[in-house]
């Protein structure tokens, strides 16, 4: 198990946000992932974080 403690702003930083195109069962999927503190956050966690970060309210986060 690994726990990464980081401010939300790290996930909002475009340098930490990445996407890959994967082929699954004949379909092309865009798969988000984050490179944070030398670790890769991907899969369901990255997808949920991406959805959260896409919310309009995230633009109003106070500074860390």
C-alpha positions as CSV (number, residue, x, y, z in Angstrom):
1,X,0.0,0.0,0.0
2,X,1.1,3.5,-0.8
3,X,-0.4,6.8,0.5
4,X,0.6,10.0,-1.3
5,X,-0.1,13.1,0.6
6,X,-0.2,16.1,-1.7
7,X,-2.2,19.3,-2.1
8,X,-5.1,19.3,-4.6
9,X,-3.2,21.9,-6.5
10,X,-0.6,19.3,-7.5
11,X,-3.4,17.4,-9.3
12,X,-4.5,20.6,-11.0
13,X,-1.0,21.3,-12.3
14,X,-1.0,20.5,-16.0
15,X,2.6,19.2,-15.8
16,X,1.3,16.4,-13.5
17,X,-1.7,15.5,-15.6
18,X,-1.3,13.1,-18.5
19,X,-3.4,10.9,-20.9
20,X,-2.7,7.8,-22.9
21,X,-4.7,6.2,-25.7
22,X,-5.4,2.6,-25.1
23,X,-7.0,0.0,-27.4
24,X,-9.4,-2.3,-25.7
25,X,-11.7,-4.7,-27.5
26,X,-11.5,-2.7,-30.8
27,X,-12.2,0.6,-29.0
28,X,-9.9,3.5,-28.4
29,X,-10.0,4.8,-24.9
30,X,-8.4,7.9,-23.4
31,X,-6.9,7.0,-20.0
32,X,-6.0,9.7,-17.6
33,X,-3.1,9.4,-15.1
34,X,-1.1,11.7,-12.8
35,X,2.6,11.7,-12.1
36,X,2.9,12.9,-8.5
37,X,6.0,12.7,-6.3
38,X,7.6,10.1,-8.6
39,X,4.5,7.9,-8.5
40,X,1.8,7.2,-11.1
41,X,-1.8,7.6,-10.0
42,X,-3.9,5.8,-12.6
43,X,-6.9,3.5,-13.1
44,X,-10.2,4.2,-11.2
45,X,-8.4,6.6,-8.8
46,X,-7.2,8.8,-11.7
47,X,-10.5,8.7,-13.4
48,X,-12.4,9.8,-10.3
49,X,-9.8,12.6,-9.6
50,X,-10.2,13.8,-13.2
51,X,-14.0,14.0,-12.9
52,X,-13.6,15.8,-9.6
53,X,-11.1,18.3,-11.0
54,X,-13.4,19.0,-14.0
55,X,-16.0,20.5,-11.7
56,X,-16.4,24.2,-12.1
57,X,-16.0,24.7,-8.3
58,X,-12.4,23.6,-8.5
59,X,-11.5,26.9,-10.2
60,X,-12.2,28.6,-6.9
61,X,-9.9,26.6,-4.6
62,X,-8.0,28.7,-2.2
63,X,-4.2,28.6,-2.4
64,X,-2.4,25.9,-0.5
